[in-house]
Amino acid sequence: MIEAYISKHPGSSFSELRDIFQLPDSTIRYHLKDLEKKGKIISDSNKRIYYPSKPEGERTLNKTQQQLSYAIKQHPGIIQKELSIITKIKPLTIRNNVPFLIEKEIIYTKKIGREVHYYYRSPEEIERIKMSRFVTKFLQRKIDEETFLQLRQGLIEAKLNYF
């Protein structure tokens, strides 16, 4: 029952599940932990937000995340308070959903003074970031291989000199 609800409503919070199913906290907690252990759902760190378990690339945006990304795209540099007014989404809900959008590199933030401003990344920017990470990983792997070979050669020479 809980798994089906989370599948239909990705990004459901612990309190939302408790209110919908009208069960005690301990019962909800038990079932959520059980579903996580079985790999049927995943939680978003310690924020008690739950998603159906899918490979990372397949996880799509829920309705709230779609609304937020669209509003940020239409209003670059928007702050949370303005975003809440425009989308009619509560600030706590925004705070819970923005980290996923940042993690997926759909949006990014800039802190100006005391305010955090949200900006939308274009598909070209996202592709450029992914490509630069790929190149960095490739070069790091190449450097690690060369370092390993040099260390290995040094160890072999040290053994030959020892005997």
N, C-alpha and C positions, 0 to 999 in steps of 0.2 A: 504494500500500500504506500509506504513512504517512498520507496524506490520509484514507483510509477509517478507519484506527485513530483519528485525531483526531476524526473525525465521530462515531464510536461512543463515544469517551471524551474529551469536552471537558474542558479543563483539564489535559491531559497535560503532564508536564514533560519537559524535554530528556533528563534521565537516565533517565526511565521509557521514553521512546522508544528510547534507546540500548540499554537492557537488553532490551526486548522484541524488537527487530530484530537485536540482536547485530551492530551495525555500528560502525565507528570514528567517533569524534566528528566528524571532518572530513566524512565522508559524510553523516551525519545533518544537520549544519549546512548543507551544500550543498543538500540536498533541502528543508529547512525554509525557507531563504532563497528558493529557487526557487518554492515553493508560496506564500509571502508575496507575492513579486513578481507572481505570476499572480492574486493576490487570492483564492486558494482557502482560505487559513487566515489567522488573525490571531494576533499574540502579545500577551501582557499585559505591556507595557513591557519592561523589561530583566530580568524575572524568569524568562524562558525557560519560560513557561507558554503553551500553544497551544490555540486554539479554532477550530472551523470558521468560515469567513467567512459571516456572515449580517448582514442589517441590524441595527443596534444594538438596536432594539426587539424583534426576534425572538429574540435570544439568551436562552436559558432557563438556569435554574440546573442545574448538574450535581448528582449524588447527594450529593457532599460538601457543597456549598453548601446544599442542601436540609436536610441533617442539622444543619449549623451554625445555620442560621436558625431551625429548629424548636427546637433546644436553647436558643438565646438567647431565643426567645419564651417558653419554659417557665420559664427561669431569668433574669429580668432582672437586670442588674448582674453577671453572671458574668464571671470573669476567664479568661484563656487556659488556665492550668493546670487549673482546674476543668472547663472546656469539653473539654479533651483527655481527662480522666478519664471524663467522662460519655459522650462520643461515641466514645471509643476511637480518636480521630484524632490523629495525631502533631502536635506543636506547629508544626513547619515547614509541614505541609500546611494547618493552620489559618491560619498567617501568610500563605500564598500565596493563600488563598481569601477571607479577610476583606476585602481591598481592593475586590474586585468587589462584595461585598454592600454595602459602604459607598458605592461609586460609584453603585450602583443605588438607594441610599437605603432599603434594606431594613433595615439596622441602622445604629446610630451608636455612637460611643465617648465615654467620659468618663474622663479621667485623674484618679484620686484618689490622691494621694501618688505612689508609684512604680508603681502598678498601673493597667492599662487595663481598664475595665469595659465590657462590651458590652450594648447595649439594642436591642430590636426596635422598629421603627416600625410603628404601626398603618396600615392602608390610608387612614384619614382624614388622618393626619399626612402621608403621602406625597402625597396629593392637594392638601393645603393648601400644601405646599412647592412643588409643580409650579405651582400657580396663582399663588403669590407671585412665582415666577421669571418667569412669563409676563407678569404685570402690570409687573414691574420692567423687563423687556426692552421692552415696549410703551411705557412712559413714557420710557425712555432713547432709544428711536427717535424719539419725538415731540419730545423736547428737542433731539436732534441735528438734526432737520429745521428746527426753529425757529431754532437757532443758525446753521445753514447759510444760511437765508433772511436773517437779520440780517446776517451777514457779507457775503453777496452784495449786499445793499442798500447796505451800507457801502462796498463796493468800487465799486459803480456811482456812488455820490455822490462818492467820492474821484476817480474818473476825470473826472466832470463839473466838479468844482472845479479840476482840473489844467488842463483846456483852457479 
